[in-house]
């Protein structure tokens, strides 16, 4: 089961905190970018995203969000789901959903900046 | 003064129930324990609860008072909203009325090895500490193991057999911080993993209810910080 509780105790705790700080800073940056932007729309959004700094920032945000969601969901499942089989299924389901969301987000991000 | 007290005698009752009592003579400054003793003496001698010193030192009479855990002997009845609802500490099995089975609590306490571990040969007289080293134990050694904190902690309710709970972790911290102890590494390693320490989500119910005014949440966070430093 140890592999299911991926990364044990201290690491998830640390990941949760570090990712939370990054997400908070990213949200502030987004609010700043939105309020200082002149025109807003799909083309302007793509132009903004095309800037390497923003591509990286959004990419890191997606990773931070997925890791943060993983630790949070893991915590809820470890707290409340006591049946070993259901717990294992729930943890794996969360991993599948998060990895799928990550791949989908990566596709959107990469296609948006491809041209 | 009105009371609503949790009653359960497994030999007779199928289910626990709340029983109402009304106490007419309430002395000024009366503590809840004195009121319970009066109810037991004058109204229903079958009412069962633990008690010993009566002055907040032994930690025997921890109970859930109007939803908040505390020691009956240092809780003035005048400070409580009526009817005063008295229940056993939540999260552990009830033996009878306000008496709970504390085996799991003590087992978790034992698990943190609450004693000094010294590998070097013991000195003939004593293990001296500087005043600064001794100061680090303040806020940790005063715990009386009344279980008010652990049984107010939802993480302990959900996983009492896996999460050690604030009382045991406060004691873990007490020996990790002790300059004379030589098992810091082993103690920190033993707490690693998703359950024993890291089920604490810092909601601080333990701090809110501790009758001795201690701060298990800070102790738990100090252990986490030490683990982090060790891993870097």
HADDOCK unambig.tbl for C-alpha pairs under 7 A between the chains (distance, minus, plus):
assign (segid A and resid 5 and name CA) (segid B and resid 194 and name CA) 7.00 0.50 0.50
assign (segid A and resid 8 and name CA) (segid B and resid 193 and name CA) 4.52 0.50 0.50
assign (segid A and resid 8 and name CA) (segid B and resid 194 and name CA) 5.07 0.50 0.50
assign (segid A and resid 9 and name CA) (segid B and resid 192 and name CA) 5.59 0.50 0.50
assign (segid A and resid 9 and name CA) (segid B and resid 193 and name CA) 4.18 0.50 0.50
assign (segid A and resid 9 and name CA) (segid B and resid 194 and name CA) 4.18 0.50 0.50
assign (segid A and resid 9 and name CA) (segid B and resid 198 and name CA) 5.81 0.50 0.50
assign (segid A and resid 10 and name CA) (segid B and resid 192 and name CA) 6.73 0.50 0.50
assign (segid A and resid 79 and name CA) (segid B and resid 155 and name CA) 6.78 0.50 0.50
assign (segid A and resid 79 and name CA) (segid B and resid 158 and name CA) 6.15 0.50 0.50
assign (segid A and resid 79 and name CA) (segid B and resid 159 and name CA) 6.97 0.50 0.50
assign (segid A and resid 80 and name CA) (segid B and resid 158 and name CA) 6.49 0.50 0.50
